[in-house]
Amino acid sequence: MRKIASKDGTAIAFDQSGEGPAVILVGGAFQHRAIDPKAARLAALLAQHFTVFHYDRRGRGESGDTLPYATLREIEDLEALIKEAGGLACVFGMSSGAVLTLHAAARGLAIKKMALYEAPFNAGDDDSRHASENYTKQLTALLAESHWGDAVALAMTTFGAPAQAVAGMRQMPFWSTFEAVAPTLAYDNAIMGDGSVPTTLISSISVPALVLDGEASPALMHKAADAVAHSLPNAQRCTLAGQTHEVDPDVLAPVLVEFFAG
């Protein structure tokens, strides 16, 4: 494990493995190295072809945090990693990490290629906007009262996890690892904005992109991926057979290798 300082002085922890062109992995909500074996597996597979940077986003794991939060600070974290990688890198963004990657690309970071898996945008209609506003209000209130477990449960059930399954998870020892990063749910929520596809921002991005989703994911994920790919000027579109939002790294890695190395 190594650390670098972001522009605001926040320490960002990362693992570096492999040799070759740089690839940076940007995790989604909750994800960080200590609890994310799938991302670790993906890093190991990609490290057979690239130099892989697998990092903890700020506020998670062994990375620090500096308040007040702003999405720009997370973009600066990624920029610091790109500089550490030699000044140019391919980037893989997972879920809300894919949205962060889009924001970074729009800011002109030195991203050679980007692959985006299931950015969780909503339909952009009135019902979706109302649901997003309601989630933001509830999340903000729970975090303000330090109700970490309730905030985690709210996020999980809002984004598709069955309430009964989440209730069972709350009784397990690993639940505390989710509670530890509960404050960063506000960071992901800020990155998502109102949850609709930011077509104007996306249409300004010239970085070659691969937009991915899983065949077995909900229809909303397919629609979001289609909208992102349609808005990007230089995008390829790919659906991974049999996959869900919890994508299998052994299925994902060969697709990323082909795209990043091509």
C-alpha positions in Angstrom: 0.0 0.0 0.0 1.2 3.5 -0.9 -0.2 7.0 -0.4 -0.1 10.2 -2.4 -1.3 13.7 -1.4 -4.2 15.2 -3.4 -4.3 18.9 -4.2 -5.9 19.7 -0.8 -3.4 17.6 1.1 -5.7 14.6 1.6 -3.8 11.3 1.7 -5.1 8.9 -0.9 -4.1 5.2 -0.4 -3.6 2.8 -3.3 -2.1 -0.5 -4.4 0.0 -0.6 -7.5 0.6 -3.8 -9.4 1.7 -5.1 -12.8 3.7 -3.5 -15.6 2.7 -1.6 -18.7 0.3 1.3 -19.5 -1.5 2.6 -16.5 -5.1 1.7 -15.6 -6.9 3.3 -12.6 -9.9 1.6 -11.0 -12.6 4.0 -9.6 -15.0 2.3 -7.2 -18.7 2.9 -6.6 -20.6 3.4 -3.4 -19.1 1.6 -0.4 -16.2 0.1 -2.4 -12.7 0.2 -0.9 -9.8 -2.2 -0.9 -10.4 -3.7 2.5 -13.9 -5.1 1.7 -13.8 -5.4 -2.1 -12.4 -8.8 -3.2 -14.0 -8.5 -6.7 -12.1 -5.3 -7.4 -8.9 -6.9 -6.1 -9.5 -9.8 -8.4 -10.1 -7.5 -11.3 -6.9 -5.6 -10.5 -4.9 -8.9 -10.4 -6.3 -9.9 -13.8 -5.5 -6.5 -15.4 -2.1 -6.4 -13.8 -1.1 -9.2 -16.2 -1.2 -6.6 -19.0 -1.1 -3.1 -17.3 0.2 -1.2 -14.3 -2.9 -1.1 -12.2 -3.7 1.5 -9.5 -6.5 0.3 -7.2 -7.3 3.1 -4.7 -9.5 4.0 -1.8 -11.7 7.0 -2.6 -11.5 9.7 0.0 -13.2 9.0 3.3 -12.8 5.2 2.8 -10.4 2.6 4.0 -6.9 4.0 4.4 -7.5 7.2 2.5 -8.0 10.4 4.4 -10.7 13.0 4.2 -10.9 16.8 4.2 -14.1 18.7 4.8 -16.1 20.3 3.3 -16.6 17.7 0.6 -16.8 18.7 -3.1 -16.9 16.6 -6.2 -14.0 18.6 -7.5 -11.8 17.3 -4.6 -12.5 13.7 -5.9 -11.6 14.7 -9.4 -8.3 16.1 -8.0 -7.7 12.8 -6.2 -8.0 11.0 -9.6 -5.7 13.7 -11.2 -3.1 13.0 -8.5 -3.2 9.3 -9.3 -2.9 10.0 -13.0 0.2 12.1 -12.4 1.6 9.3 -10.2 1.0 6.9 -13.1 3.1 9.0 -15.4 0.7 11.7 -16.6 -1.7 9.6 -18.7 -3.9 6.6 -17.8 -6.9 4.5 -18.8 -9.7 4.6 -16.2 -12.3 2.1 -15.3 -15.3 3.5 -13.3 -17.8 1.2 -11.6 -21.3 2.4 -10.8 -21.1 5.9 -9.2 -17.4 5.7 -9.9 -18.3 5.7 -13.6 -20.1 9.0 -13.0 -17.1 10.4 -11.3 -15.0 9.3 -14.2 -17.3 11.2 -16.6 -16.9 14.3 -14.5 -13.2 13.9 -14.5 -13.1 13.5 -18.3 -15.2 16.5 -18.7 -12.7 18.5 -16.6 -10.0 17.6 -19.1 -8.0 15.1 -17.0 -5.4 13.1 -19.0 -7.5 10.0 -19.5 -6.5 8.0 -22.5 -9.5 5.7 -22.6 -12.4 5.2 -20.1 -14.6 2.2 -19.5 -17.8 2.7 -17.6 -19.9 0.0 -15.9 -23.5 0.7 -15.1 -23.5 4.4 -14.1 -26.7 4.4 -12.1 -28.6 7.2 -13.7 -32.4 7.3 -13.4 -35.0 7.9 -16.1 -35.0 11.7 -15.7 -38.8 12.0 -15.4 -40.7 13.8 -12.6 -41.1 10.6 -10.6 -37.4 9.9 -10.7 -36.5 13.5 -9.7 -39.0 13.3 -6.8 -37.5 10.0 -5.7 -34.0 11.4 -5.9 -35.0 14.5 -3.9 -36.6 12.3 -1.2 -33.5 10.1 -1.0 -31.3 13.1 -0.5 -33.5 14.5 2.2 -33.6 11.2 4.1 -29.9 10.5 3.7 -28.9 14.0 4.8 -31.1 13.7 7.9 -29.7 10.3 8.9 -26.1 11.3 8.4 -26.6 14.6 10.4 -27.7 12.4 13.3 -24.9 9.9 12.8 -27.4 7.1 12.1 -24.8 5.3 10.0 -26.6 1.9 9.9 -29.9 3.4 8.9 -28.1 5.5 6.2 -26.5 2.4 4.8 -29.8 0.5 4.8 -31.6 3.4 3.1 -29.0 3.5 0.3 -29.1 -0.3 -0.2 -32.9 -0.5 -0.4 -33.2 2.6 -2.5 -30.9 1.1 -5.1 -32.5 -2.3 -5.3 -31.6 -4.5 -2.4 -34.5 -6.3 -0.8 -35.4 -4.9 2.6 -35.5 -8.4 4.2 -31.9 -9.1 2.9 -30.6 -5.8 4.3 -32.2 -6.5 7.6 -30.4 -9.8 7.7 -27.1 -8.1 6.8 -27.4 -5.7 9.7 -27.1 -8.7 12.1 -23.8 -9.8 10.5 -20.3 -8.8 11.8 -19.3 -7.3 8.4 -22.1 -4.6 8.7 -19.7 -2.4 10.7 -17.5 -2.1 7.6 -20.4 -0.5 5.7 -21.3 1.8 8.6 -17.7 3.0 8.7 -18.0 4.5 5.2 -21.6 5.7 5.5 -20.7 9.4 5.4 -19.3 8.9 1.9 -22.8 8.0 0.7 -23.3 11.8 0.6 -20.3 12.1 -1.7 -21.7 9.6 -4.2 -25.1 11.4 -3.9 -23.4 14.7 -4.7 -21.6 13.1 -7.7 -25.0 11.8 -9.0 -26.7 15.2 -8.9 -30.4 14.8 -9.6 -29.7 11.3 -10.9 -30.6 12.1 -14.6 -28.1 11.6 -17.4 -26.1 14.9 -17.7 -26.2 14.9 -21.5 -24.7 18.4 -22.0 -21.7 17.5 -19.8 -21.2 14.1 -21.4 -21.5 15.4 -25.0 -18.4 17.5 -24.4 -16.2 14.5 -23.7 -14.0 13.3 -26.6 -12.2 10.5 -24.6 -12.7 7.1 -26.3 -15.2 5.3 -24.1 -16.6 1.8 -23.6 -20.0 1.8 -22.0 -20.9 -1.5 -20.3 -23.8 -3.1 -18.6 -24.9 -6.6 -17.5 -27.5 -8.6 -19.4 -29.2 -9.6 -16.2 -29.3 -6.1 -14.7 -32.6 -4.2 -14.4 -34.0 -2.4 -17.5 -33.1 1.0 -16.0 -29.4 0.1 -16.1 -29.7 -0.8 -19.8 -31.5 2.5 -20.6 -28.9 4.5 -18.6 -26.1 2.8 -20.5 -27.8 3.5 -23.8 -28.3 7.1 -22.9 -24.6 7.6 -21.9 -23.3 5.9 -25.0 -25.6 7.9 -27.2 -24.4 11.2 -25.6 -20.7 10.4 -25.8 -19.1 11.5 -29.1 -16.7 8.5 -29.2 -18.3 5.5 -27.5 -18.6 1.8 -27.9 -21.4 -0.1 -26.3 -21.2 -3.6 -24.8 -23.5 -5.8 -22.7 -21.9 -8.6 -20.8 -23.9 -11.9 -21.0 -25.4 -13.1 -17.8 -24.0 -10.3 -15.7 -25.7 -8.1 -13.1 -24.5 -5.0 -11.3 -22.2 -7.4 -9.3 -20.2 -8.1 -12.3 -17.8 -11.1 -12.4 -14.2 -9.8 -12.8 -13.3 -12.9 -14.8 -15.9 -11.9 -17.4 -15.1 -8.2 -17.2 -11.4 -8.3 -17.4 -10.9 -9.7 -20.9 -13.3 -7.0 -22.3 -11.3 -4.2 -20.5 -8.0 -5.7 -21.7 -9.1 -5.7 -25.3 -10.5 -2.1 -25.1 -7.6 -0.5 -23.2 -4.9 -2.3 -25.2 -6.6 -1.7 -28.6 
